[in-house]
Amino acid sequence: MSKIKVLTIFGTRPEAIKMAPVVKEIEKNPDIFENFVCVTAQHRELLDGVLNLFEITPDFDLNIMKENQNLWSVTSDILLKTKDVTEKVNPDIVLVHGDTTTSMASALSAFYAKIPVGHVEAGLRTFDKYYPFPEEINRVFTDSISTYHFAPTDKSCENLKQSQIPSKNIYKTGNTVIDALLYTVKNRQKQVTGLNLNPDMKTILLTSHRRENFGDPIKNICKAVLELAEHNKNIEFVYPVHPNPNVRKPVYELLSGKERIHLTEPLEYAEFCTLMKKSYLILTDSGGVQEEAPSLGKPVLVLRNTTERPEAVEYGTVKLTGTNKEKIVSEVQNLLNNKNEYIKMSEAINPYGDGFASKRIIDVLKNIKH
């Protein structure tokens, strides 16, 4: 019997982190799979560090990133260039991840070629098509195209069933980000160079890059950080700043040079994992961090009004604060001052997995008909 040809396509750093364990698991089975990796490089400089960390060499690098790129150009570039890749490989299945424009456009490209799509991290929903934008529609669209749905939780499985996805095509696997996190923390820890943190202070890690937080929301986040730093002399912030100018400009205008606020370039994933592990708590609008940090016992305050990861809220590992300055300040102060509340969040069970999601996905792929 011929080998199963798997083409995995991803383009951003979060995708790469979550797909790397799947790629490595495929590589463990060379007698069953013929493995092909395509990166769109939707985020060039953020992607390469993950490829190096997990020792993945793409077979195809579309290198689509352009200065001031927009959703129209990204979508059309990916759609056209992945057409060429699928024609060369002629895979039995195309794997995509999550909710990026790379995921959506690559899935559409595979659909046009009548190639089955496997969607890793399927079934996430906020049920608001503009929040997060464009991710909510990207994932709904990708789910509608896909044949195999690898859902991380019971809730995501239920969302798929409500969307009329047949139950036989839905597989609860856990989230592959936990596979990546546990591997990195165990095997590839790396300190952040040039960051002189005070060991006697509590470190608060901050990330914010979502499109819906551009403008006043990110300014409100920065103002909350300034107020917290001013009134709590025992804390310091670390903020790896996303390269998007809509993030960098307001952040550097408001926070640069301020005492106990460290602005850094985007960190390598291994550095970021080390920093998460060291942090006292985390402020973020990232989806992946909501899943990762609880495995390290770190409370997460989510700088968004909704989340497609409601399990984390239900289990008590994260809280939604939105981008209201007073709300952010209040919730951080509560975790700094209320030991019982901090312990309650830090010891809550992480609903997103046990580190074996990738193996479950590969076990399904071993049985696909081709």
C-alpha positions as CSV (number, residue, x, y, z in Angstrom):
1,M,0.0,0.0,0.0
2,S,1.3,3.5,-0.9
3,K,2.2,6.0,1.8
4,I,-0.3,8.7,2.8
5,K,0.8,12.0,1.5
6,V,0.3,14.8,4.1
7,L,0.7,18.4,3.2
8,T,0.8,20.7,6.3
9,I,0.4,24.4,5.7
10,F,0.9,27.2,8.2
11,G,2.2,30.8,8.1
12,T,2.2,32.6,11.5
13,R,4.1,31.9,14.7
14,P,1.1,30.7,16.7
15,E,0.3,28.3,13.9
16,A,3.8,27.1,13.7
17,I,4.0,26.5,17.5
18,K,0.8,24.4,17.4
19,M,1.5,22.5,14.2
20,A,5.2,21.7,15.0
21,P,4.2,18.8,17.3
22,V,2.0,17.4,14.6
23,V,4.7,17.6,12.0
24,K,7.2,15.9,14.3
25,E,4.7,13.1,15.1
26,I,4.2,12.5,11.3
27,E,8.0,12.3,11.0
28,K,8.1,9.5,13.5
29,N,6.1,7.3,11.1
30,P,8.0,7.4,7.8
31,D,6.7,4.0,6.8
32,I,3.2,5.3,6.8
33,F,3.4,8.9,5.8
34,E,5.1,11.0,3.1
35,N,5.5,14.3,4.8
36,F,5.4,17.8,3.1
37,V,5.5,21.1,4.9
38,C,4.6,24.4,3.3
39,V,4.9,27.8,5.1
40,T,3.3,30.9,3.7
41,A,5.4,33.2,6.0
42,Q,2.4,35.4,6.6
43,H,4.5,36.5,9.6
44,R,8.1,36.1,8.3
45,E,10.3,37.2,11.2
46,L,8.1,35.6,13.9
47,L,7.8,32.3,12.1
48,D,11.5,31.4,11.5
49,G,12.4,31.1,15.1
50,V,9.8,28.4,15.7
51,L,11.0,26.5,12.6
52,N,14.5,26.5,14.1
53,L,13.4,25.6,17.6
54,F,11.5,22.5,16.3
55,E,14.1,21.7,13.6
56,I,11.5,21.9,10.8
57,T,12.7,22.6,7.2
58,P,9.8,23.5,4.9
59,D,9.6,21.9,1.6
60,F,7.9,25.0,0.3
61,D,8.3,28.6,1.5
62,L,5.9,31.0,-0.2
63,N,7.4,34.1,1.6
64,I,4.3,36.2,1.0
65,M,4.9,38.8,3.7
66,K,5.0,42.4,2.4
67,E,5.2,45.7,4.1
68,N,1.7,47.1,5.0
69,Q,0.0,43.9,3.7
70,N,-3.7,43.7,3.9
71,L,-6.3,40.9,4.1
72,W,-7.1,41.1,0.4
73,S,-3.5,40.8,-0.7
74,V,-2.7,38.1,1.8
75,T,-5.7,36.0,0.9
76,S,-5.2,36.2,-2.8
77,D,-1.4,35.5,-2.6
78,I,-2.0,32.4,-0.4
79,L,-4.8,31.1,-2.6
80,L,-2.8,31.3,-5.8
81,K,0.5,30.1,-4.4
82,T,-0.9,27.1,-2.5
83,K,-2.6,26.1,-5.8
84,D,0.9,25.5,-7.2
85,V,2.0,23.6,-4.2
86,T,-1.0,21.2,-4.1
87,E,-0.6,20.5,-7.8
88,K,3.1,19.5,-7.2
89,V,2.5,17.4,-4.2
90,N,-1.0,16.0,-5.0
91,P,-1.5,15.2,-1.3
92,D,-4.1,12.8,0.2
93,I,-4.9,15.4,2.9
94,V,-4.0,19.0,3.7
95,L,-3.6,20.0,7.3
96,V,-4.3,23.6,8.4
97,H,-4.6,25.1,11.8
98,G,-6.9,27.4,13.7
99,D,-8.2,30.7,12.4
100,T,-5.6,32.7,10.4
101,T,-5.9,33.9,6.9
102,T,-3.4,31.3,5.9
103,S,-5.7,28.6,7.3
104,M,-8.7,29.9,5.5
105,A,-7.1,30.5,2.2
106,S,-5.2,27.2,2.2
107,A,-8.3,25.3,3.0
108,L,-10.1,27.0,0.2
109,S,-7.3,26.2,-2.2
110,A,-7.4,22.5,-1.2
111,F,-11.2,22.5,-1.6
112,Y,-10.9,23.8,-5.1
113,A,-8.5,20.9,-5.8
114,K,-11.0,18.5,-4.2
115,I,-8.4,17.5,-1.6
116,P,-9.7,16.6,1.9
117,V,-8.8,19.1,4.7
118,G,-7.9,18.3,8.3
119,H,-8.5,21.2,10.6
120,V,-6.4,21.2,13.8
121,E,-8.0,23.2,16.6
122,A,-11.5,23.1,15.0
123,G,-14.7,24.2,16.6
124,L,-13.7,27.4,18.4
125,R,-16.3,30.1,18.4
126,T,-17.2,33.5,19.9
127,F,-20.4,33.7,17.7
128,D,-19.5,37.3,16.8
129,K,-18.2,37.6,13.3
130,Y,-16.3,40.8,13.9
131,Y,-14.6,39.7,17.2
132,P,-11.9,38.6,16.9
133,F,-11.6,39.9,13.3
134,P,-11.1,38.3,10.9
135,E,-10.4,35.1,12.9
136,E,-14.0,34.2,13.8
137,I,-15.1,34.0,10.1
138,N,-11.8,32.3,9.1
139,R,-12.4,29.4,11.5
140,V,-16.1,29.0,10.7
141,F,-15.2,29.0,7.0
142,T,-12.4,26.5,7.5
143,D,-14.6,24.2,9.5
144,S,-17.3,24.3,6.7
145,I,-14.7,23.1,4.2
146,S,-12.9,20.5,6.3
147,T,-13.4,16.8,6.3
148,Y,-11.5,16.0,9.5
149,H,-12.1,18.2,12.6
150,F,-9.6,17.9,15.4
151,A,-11.3,19.7,18.2
152,P,-9.5,20.5,21.5
153,T,-12.4,20.3,24.0
154,D,-15.9,19.0,24.5
155,K,-17.2,22.5,23.9
156,S,-15.5,22.8,20.5
157,C,-16.9,19.4,19.6
158,E,-20.4,20.6,20.5
159,N,-20.0,23.8,18.5
160,L,-19.1,21.7,15.4
161,K,-22.2,19.4,15.9
162,Q,-24.4,22.5,16.1
163,S,-22.9,23.6,12.8
164,Q,-24.2,20.4,11.3
165,I,-20.7,18.7,11.1
166,P,-21.2,15.0,11.2
167,S,-20.1,13.5,14.6
168,K,-18.1,10.8,12.7
169,N,-15.8,13.5,11.4
170,I,-15.2,15.1,14.8
171,Y,-12.3,14.0,17.0
172,K,-11.6,15.4,20.5
173,T,-7.8,15.5,20.8
174,G,-6.8,18.2,23.3
175,N,-4.8,21.2,22.0
176,T,-1.4,20.7,20.4
177,V,-0.1,23.9,22.0
178,I,0.2,21.9,25.3
179,D,2.4,19.4,23.4
180,A,4.6,22.2,22.2
181,L,4.7,23.9,25.6
182,L,5.6,20.9,27.6
183,Y,8.3,19.8,25.1
184,T,9.9,23.2,25.1
185,V,9.8,23.7,28.9
186,K,11.4,20.3,29.4
187,N,13.9,20.3,26.6
188,R,14.6,23.7,25.1
189,Q,14.4,26.4,27.9
190,K,16.2,29.6,27.0
191,Q,16.7,32.7,29.0
192,V,15.9,36.1,27.6
193,T,19.2,37.9,26.9
194,G,19.6,41.5,28.0
195,L,16.6,41.5,30.3
196,N,17.7,42.3,33.8
197,L,14.7,41.5,35.9
198,N,14.7,42.0,39.7
199,P,14.3,38.6,41.4
200,D,12.6,40.3,44.4
201,M,9.9,41.7,42.2
202,K,6.8,40.1,40.7
203,T,7.0,40.0,36.9
204,I,3.8,40.6,34.9
205,L,4.0,39.5,31.3
206,L,2.0,41.4,28.8
207,T,1.2,40.7,25.2
208,S,-1.3,42.5,22.9
209,H,-1.5,42.4,19.2
210,R,-5.1,41.8,18.1
211,R,-6.6,44.0,15.3
212,E,-9.6,44.8,17.4
213,N,-7.4,46.3,20.0
214,F,-5.7,48.8,17.6
215,G,-6.3,52.4,18.5
216,D,-7.9,53.4,21.8
217,P,-8.0,49.9,23.3
218,I,-4.2,49.4,23.2
219,K,-3.8,52.9,24.5
220,N,-6.1,52.0,27.4
221,I,-4.0,48.9,28.1
222,C,-0.8,51.0,28.2
223,K,-2.4,53.5,30.6
224,A,-3.5,50.7,32.9
225,V,0.1,49.4,32.9
226,L,1.4,52.9,33.8
227,E,-1.0,53.2,36.7
228,L,-0.2,49.8,38.1
229,A,3.5,50.4,37.9
230,E,3.1,53.7,39.7
231,H,1.1,52.3,42.6
232,N,2.9,49.0,43.0
233,K,6.7,49.4,43.5
234,N,7.1,45.6,43.8
235,I,6.1,44.7,40.3
236,E,7.7,45.0,36.8
237,F,6.2,44.5,33.4
238,V,7.7,42.7,30.4
239,Y,6.0,43.5,27.1
240,P,7.4,41.8,23.9
241,V,6.0,44.2,21.3
242,H,4.5,42.9,18.1
243,P,6.1,44.4,14.9
244,N,2.8,45.7,13.5
245,P,3.1,49.6,13.5
246,N,-0.4,49.8,14.8
247,V,0.9,48.2,18.0
248,R,4.5,49.6,18.2
249,K,3.7,53.3,17.7
250,P,1.3,53.7,20.7
251,V,3.1,51.3,22.9
252,Y,6.5,53.0,22.5
253,E,5.0,56.5,22.8
254,L,3.3,55.7,26.1
255,L,5.6,53.1,27.7
256,S,9.1,53.6,26.4
257,G,11.6,54.6,29.1
258,K,9.2,54.1,32.0
259,E,10.5,52.7,35.2
260,R,10.0,48.9,35.7
261,I,8.4,48.5,32.2
262,H,10.6,46.5,29.9
263,L,9.7,46.7,26.2
264,T,11.4,44.0,24.1
265,E,11.4,42.8,20.5
266,P,9.2,39.6,19.9
267,L,10.8,36.7,21.8
268,E,11.7,33.3,20.5
269,Y,9.2,30.7,21.6
270,A,11.6,29.1,24.0
271,E,12.4,32.5,25.6
272,F,8.7,33.2,25.9
273,C,8.0,29.9,27.6
274,T,10.8,30.6,30.1
275,L,9.3,34.1,30.7
276,M,5.8,32.6,31.2
277,K,7.2,30.2,33.7
278,K,8.9,33.0,35.7
279,S,5.9,35.4,35.6
280,Y,3.5,36.0,38.5
281,L,0.6,36.6,36.2
282,I,-0.1,37.3,32.5
283,L,-2.1,40.0,30.6
284,T,-2.8,39.0,27.0
285,D,-5.2,39.2,24.1
286,S,-3.5,36.0,22.6
287,G,-5.5,32.9,22.2
288,G,-2.6,30.5,22.6
289,V,-1.4,32.1,25.9
290,Q,-4.9,31.4,27.4
291,E,-4.3,27.8,26.8
292,E,-0.6,27.6,27.7
293,A,-0.2,29.6,30.8
294,P,-2.6,27.5,33.0
295,S,-0.3,24.5,32.4
296,L,2.4,26.5,34.2
297,G,0.1,27.6,37.0
298,K,-0.1,31.2,35.9
299,P,-3.4,33.3,36.1
300,V,-4.3,35.0,32.9
301,L,-6.3,38.2,32.5
302,V,-7.6,38.4,28.9
303,L,-7.6,41.8,27.3
304,R,-10.7,41.1,25.2
305,N,-14.4,41.3,25.6
306,T,-15.1,37.8,24.4
307,T,-13.1,34.6,24.0
308,E,-13.4,31.6,21.8
309,R,-11.9,29.6,24.7
310,P,-14.8,29.7,27.2
311,E,-13.6,26.5,28.9
312,A,-10.7,28.5,30.4
313,V,-13.2,31.0,31.9
314,E,-15.4,28.2,33.1
315,Y,-12.5,26.3,34.7
316,G,-11.3,29.6,36.3
317,T,-7.8,29.7,34.7
318,V,-8.6,33.0,32.9
319,K,-10.7,36.1,33.4
320,L,-12.0,38.5,30.8
321,T,-11.1,42.1,31.5
322,G,-11.7,43.8,28.2
323,T,-9.6,46.9,27.5
324,N,-11.2,49.2,30.0
325,K,-8.4,50.8,32.0
326,E,-10.2,50.7,35.4
327,K,-11.2,47.1,34.9
328,I,-7.7,46.0,34.1
329,V,-6.2,47.8,37.1
330,S,-8.9,46.4,39.4
331,E,-8.4,42.8,38.3
332,V,-4.6,43.0,38.5
333,Q,-4.7,44.6,41.9
334,N,-7.0,41.8,43.1
335,L,-4.5,39.2,42.1
336,L,-1.6,41.1,43.7
337,N,-3.5,41.7,47.0
338,N,-5.8,38.7,47.3
339,K,-3.7,35.6,47.9
340,N,-6.7,33.2,48.0
341,E,-7.9,34.5,44.6
342,Y,-4.5,34.1,43.1
343,I,-4.1,30.5,44.4
344,K,-7.6,29.7,43.1
345,M,-6.7,30.7,39.6
346,S,-3.2,29.3,39.6
347,E,-4.2,25.9,40.8
348,A,-7.3,25.5,38.5
349,I,-7.2,22.6,36.1
350,N,-6.2,23.4,32.5
351,P,-9.0,22.1,30.2
352,Y,-6.8,22.1,27.1
353,G,-4.9,18.9,27.2
354,D,-2.3,16.5,28.5
355,G,0.5,16.8,25.9
356,F,-0.7,13.9,23.6
357,A,-3.0,15.8,21.2
358,S,-0.6,15.3,18.2
359,K,-0.4,11.6,18.7
360,R,-4.2,11.4,18.7
361,I,-4.4,13.4,15.4
362,I,-1.8,11.1,13.8
363,D,-3.7,8.0,14.9
364,V,-6.7,9.3,13.0
365,L,-4.6,10.1,9.9
366,K,-3.1,6.6,9.8
367,N,-6.6,5.3,9.0
368,I,-7.6,7.8,6.2
369,K,-8.6,6.2,2.9
370,H,-6.5,7.4,-0.1
